[in-house]
Amino acid sequence: MDDDDLSPPNKCPVCGSDPRTHPGLRFKINTKCYHRICEGCVDRNFSSGKAECPVGGCHVSLWKREWRTQTFEDLKIEREVEIRKRVSKTLDRQEEEFETKRDYDDFLELREELVMNLVFKTDEAATNRKLKEYALANGLKIDSSKAPTEADKKTTKKKDVDPTIADPSGLIKGLKKKVIREAEAPYDPFMGMPRNMDYYEVKDSFIARARGKPLEAMLAAGYDYGQYVDECLLRAFAGLGVFIEDEMATKNNTAVPVPDAGAVAIADDVF
């Protein structure tokens, strides 16, 4: 795309529609070749799937979703803004990720240099290759239409790379090393206490009582019958759900004394 192609035309270069004779005519552009055509031509050429740009001499393959409404009147500004967004999304680093303020300033200068290379088409191929290598090395998502080839993966894959290195591609300098956290042990609700069943044993005679019953009877509370009996015995021997006062009252056939409500109110009223 030449700089002369970036000046917005007064009419559609494909069908020749003019806004003066077609009120409400809307134009769309794409961020690959930056050609500007009317919305009707976009629908006619790209509704069936991927196709080449209909502007004469342009053979860029595009999807319909890649055409969008123009934001800036000057297409040169439109192109530069898109390049800045793409580079900033790839090289997204914050000041706290660097060792010193000088390292962060050097990174900003590097990013601006890459942007200017793409804007003015200076070493454009080398700049795009650096961005692709950085994205692949850092596990970033790249354009699906430019999927990495096997050769790209082999060239960007480095052996014996220190996992603490923040940028395996080596493009950005001065980054702090990654802090690798140790894997945490799985949560243990018993906090390491042994859960050995030394004080009881579930015998087959207990399980035999359930034989001959429907299948539903073998699946009590989500357990099979053996697990259910085991859980019940564990709760009984561990004292879960057992209150001493209730047990003693049942044994002695006496009710648990309930304090008088008035006495409780007087005791609580300390003022």
NORKARA-V786621 format. One record per backbone hydrogen bond with DSSP energy under -0.5 kcal/mol. NH is the residue of the N-H (numbers start at 1). CO is the residue of the C=O. E is the energy in kcal/mol with one decimal. If there is no record, write none. Layout:
# NORKARA-V786621
nh;co;e
NH;CO;E
NH;CO;E
This chain:
# NORKARA-V786621
nh;co;e
5;2;-0.8
6;3;-1.2
7;4;-0.9
12;17;-2.4
13;36;-0.7
16;12;-1.4
19;10;-0.9
21;18;-0.9
22;18;-1.9
25;22;-1.6
28;37;-3.2
29;68;-2.8
30;35;-0.6
31;66;-0.6
34;30;-0.5
37;28;-2.1
37;35;-0.6
39;26;-2.5
42;38;-1.5
43;39;-2.0
44;40;-2.3
45;41;-2.1
46;42;-2.0
47;43;-1.1
49;46;-0.7
51;62;-2.3
53;60;-2.0
58;55;-2.0
59;57;-0.5
62;51;-3.2
66;63;-1.1
67;64;-1.6
68;29;-3.0
70;27;-0.6
75;6;-0.9
75;73;-0.6
78;74;-1.8
79;75;-2.4
80;76;-2.2
81;77;-2.5
82;78;-1.9
83;79;-2.2
84;80;-2.5
85;81;-2.3
86;82;-2.2
87;83;-2.6
88;84;-2.5
89;85;-1.9
90;86;-1.6
91;87;-3.2
92;90;-1.3
93;91;-1.1
97;94;-1.6
98;95;-1.7
99;174;-2.8
104;100;-1.5
105;101;-2.2
106;102;-2.3
107;103;-1.8
108;104;-2.2
109;105;-2.2
110;106;-2.3
111;107;-2.6
112;108;-2.1
113;109;-2.1
114;110;-2.1
115;111;-2.0
116;112;-2.4
117;113;-2.0
118;114;-1.7
119;115;-2.4
120;116;-2.6
122;117;-2.5
123;121;-0.6
127;123;-2.3
128;124;-2.4
129;125;-2.0
130;126;-2.1
131;127;-2.1
132;128;-2.2
133;129;-2.6
134;130;-2.3
135;131;-2.3
136;132;-2.6
137;133;-2.5
138;134;-1.7
139;136;-0.9
140;135;-3.1
146;143;-1.6
147;144;-0.8
153;149;-2.0
154;150;-2.1
155;151;-2.2
156;152;-2.0
157;153;-1.4
158;156;-0.5
161;158;-0.5
165;162;-1.9
170;167;-1.3
176;97;-2.9
178;164;-3.7
180;178;-0.7
181;179;-0.7
189;187;-0.6
191;188;-1.9
193;190;-2.1
198;196;-1.4
203;201;-0.8
206;203;-1.1
207;203;-1.1
208;204;-2.3
209;205;-0.6
209;206;-0.7
210;207;-1.6
211;208;-1.2
213;210;-1.6
217;214;-0.9
218;214;-0.6
218;215;-1.1
219;216;-1.1
222;219;-0.7
223;220;-2.0
225;218;-0.8
228;224;-2.3
229;225;-2.4
230;226;-2.3
231;227;-2.5
232;228;-2.2
233;229;-2.4
234;230;-2.1
235;231;-2.3
236;232;-2.2
237;233;-2.7
238;234;-2.2
239;235;-0.9
240;235;-1.7
242;239;-1.6
247;243;-2.2
248;244;-2.8
249;245;-2.5
250;246;-2.2
251;247;-2.1
252;248;-2.5
253;249;-0.7
254;249;-1.9
259;257;-0.5
264;260;-2.1
265;261;-2.3
266;262;-2.5
267;263;-2.6
268;264;-2.3
269;265;-1.6
270;268;-1.6
